[in-house]
Each structure stands twice: as C-alpha cells, then as structure tokens.
Amino acid sequence: MNPKVVLLTFLIVVSASIAEAGPSSGVVAFTNVNLATMESPEILRGQTLIVRDGKIAAFGNSADVEIPADAMVIDAGNGILIPGMHDLHTHVYLDEELPQYLARGVTTIAVLMGNERTLEMRSSVEAGRIDGPRMIIAGRAIEDIEQVDAAKAVVERQAANGFDAIKIYNRISADALKEMTSAARRNGMLSIGHIPRNLTWQQMLEAEPDAIAHAEEFLYSPVIEGDEERIAAAMIASDVSLITCLVTYDTIGRQAADLERMFDETAMRYVDPVTRRGWEQSRNRYRKNISPSDVMGLRARLGFQRSLVKLLHEKGVPILPGTDAGGVPFVLPGTSLHDELTDLVAAGLSPYDALRSATSDAAAFLDRAERSGTIAIGKNADLVLLRGNPLRDIEAVRLIGGVMVQGSWFSKSDLRRMLDTVAEINERESA
C-alpha cells in the first residue's frame, strides 16, 4: 500500500481516539475534595462538589451535601480543585495540539492570529469531534493600515467572518489604530496586540486597546527613566490589560544560549516532526541571529519586563498570562502556561495572584466572569484537580490529577492516553 495512504489511515484512526472523551455531560460528584474557588485565598476543605449537565450544581461540607443516586462519583483523594486555567496568547495549527492544553489544565485559550481552519477546529471541539479547550479566536494579524476607512473595513470583515478579537500588529497609523479599536468595540470584539513599531507606547495606549500582548513590547518604544509609572497610569486610565508572555522572551534567550539542552526535554515527543526540524540548529532563527554574547542583554531585558509587570500589578493594572505557544520554538502547549505562572511569581506576584490571573481575572477580561473563572454554583464545570496547593507553591499547577471541561471528566490515565496518542502520531509521521 502507498505509504501516504497508510499514514492517512493511521492519522484518521488516531484522531478518532483523541476524541474519545471522559463521561459525557450528566451528574458527577467529587468527594474528599478541597476547593480553591479563586474568589478568595481560602481553601475550602472537606468538600463535596456536584456537577450537573456541565454546570456546578452544589458544593459544601461533605456531611451536608447529598450525592445524587445517578451520579458518577470521583474520589479526589484530598486533592485541590481549581477553576480551569486560561492561556490568552496562543497559536494553534494542528488538531493534536488541542488535547495537550487539556492535559495541562488549560481549559480556555485565546488564539491570536487565526484563520478559517482555526474556526473549523473550534467547531470540531464544540461538536465533540476533538477534545480540546474552549477557544477565543482573533483574525489574521492587522498591519500596513494607514487610512481610517481601511481600518474600519478590516475589523468589520473579521467580525463578519466570526472572529472574536482583532490582533494589532505593525505599520499602522495613529488615526487608523484609534478607529481599529473603536470598530472592534462596536462589533463586540476584543482588541489585543503589539505596539506598532512606527508608534510610541503613548500612542498605543491613547487608542485604548483591551490589552497589550507581550511585556516585551515596551522594549521597542522609547522608555525613559520614570516612564514605568507613567505607563501604569496610562494603562489604568485607558483600561488596558497586559498579557505578559514572559516565557516567550525567556525561552528565546535559553535556546540562543543552549539549544542542545532544550532538545533533551521529554516533551519534544509531543511536537510534530516538521515543526521540530525547523527548531534544529541549522534552521533555528534565534540560534542563527542571536550570538552567545547577546544572551546577557536578553536576560537583563527580561529582568526589566519582570520589574514592569510587578509595578503594573502593584498599581492595579490587570496582569494576564499568555505564552505565545505555537509561535516561538520550545514554547509548548499547556506546559508553557505553567512556566508563565512560575515567571509571574518570580516577577513578584504571590502564587494566589498568579493563579487568579489565569482563572478569574482571565475570565473577567473575556467578559465571561458570570459563567467561568471561579468555582461557584451555576458556573461552567471547567475544573482541574491538583495534587498540591498552588496557593502556597505555584509549581503545584503541574501536578494534575484530572481535568473537567464542559462537564466531561478526564482522569489522569485519560490525559496520559491523549498525550501518548499525540506522541504516536508524531513518531509515525517521523518514520
């Protein structure tokens, strides 16, 4: 048989196995569980939580909550349930990337720079054909816009095509940028983006986008002594959030300094072989364009970004986690969010504030606070079971015992099978 036919048949079979979910929506009871509701830093201990038809129906002290006779009972083993986490800056190209987010406790992602294929992937997730997170999708990156009429037209076109947000990119006039963000608001879309390199950070904030994507962006606009305070004041005045992406900048420096070590990570088995080859030394754009002597400068600029994030957080600017997963080599789906939360704590946020940024704060930014982001009756049952306390040690977000999304439960073994399936696809494709 033609090898391509064999491979296609294998991928169809394996893709079907990826879509084998946990139990469908019904009644589920978590017993022997502790809750980090993210409405406060308190852990509610000795709880029972009931999920019905994908919503949190009840929870309370185990002695006070009756378990429905038809419930599937999950003994949490004294673990901690948190709300599902968000990554607000991702790039997704392959179906096999989506289960990797779920396996790492990321139940909602924002795809910045989507297309028709991305919209199809979301439809497949919503229909249950692929196991994956909820998806917020921006259209293609917007650049090379000078005229106000053109700015309005591109936003309206993306809105008509079903996108939820616009991604501001580069070479945009100040007047066009203001119209772009205004048009996004009129069409019920978020405006997220880079600071166009032809503009200053002041002009960007005057346009009142919903968020700046990357703390790094402030490196490319003149920032003089004392500007950090002025940046904070302007972001608060214009109600602009920061999607941090610290892990992106961190990872760029690491691969420039020690690319070989990064290929030793076991997570490489989940990266498709075509992408992986593009990361190798002979092709890696960061290894080719950044000399070892430049790495010290990169680390210093990462330090500036962390200091800026700390200051903005202290001043009350919403700090939100994004990773640019799929956009930069070695920034991997799901695991990069764990790294980002670690970076936020390193920047000076408490573990509670870092986790809140990925749960309740992220849901509020997406205007979904009434239905997600915290553990509360009536909210979506997007939940992650952890084997450690992330409010004391943020590294506990890596200790995942199971994930529920849209009321479907995936045990630790279910998640392992999903990842193994991805690895099998990549291994077969490599051959």
Secondary structure, DSSP 8 states (H G I E B T S, - for coil): --HHHHHHHHHHHHHHHHT--SS-SSEEEEEEEEE--SSSS--EEEEEEEEETTEEEEEEEGGG----TT-EEEE-TT-EEEE-EEEEEE---STTHHHHHHHTTEEEEEESS--HHHHHHHHHHHTTSS---EEEEB-S-EEEE-SHHHHHHHHHHHHHTT-SEEEEEEEE-HHHHHHHHHHHHHTT-EEEE---TTS-HHHHHHT--SEEE-GGGGGGS---TTHHHHHHHHHHHHT-EEE--HHHHHHHHHHHHHHHHHHTSGGGGGS-HHHHHHTSTTT-HHHHHS-GGGHHHHHHHHHHHHHHHHHHHHHT--EE----BTTSTT--TTHHHHHHHHHHHHHT--HHHHHHHHTHHHHHHTT-TTTSSS--TTSB--EEEESS-TTT-GGGGG-EEEEEETTEEEEHHHHHHHHHHHHHHHHHHH-
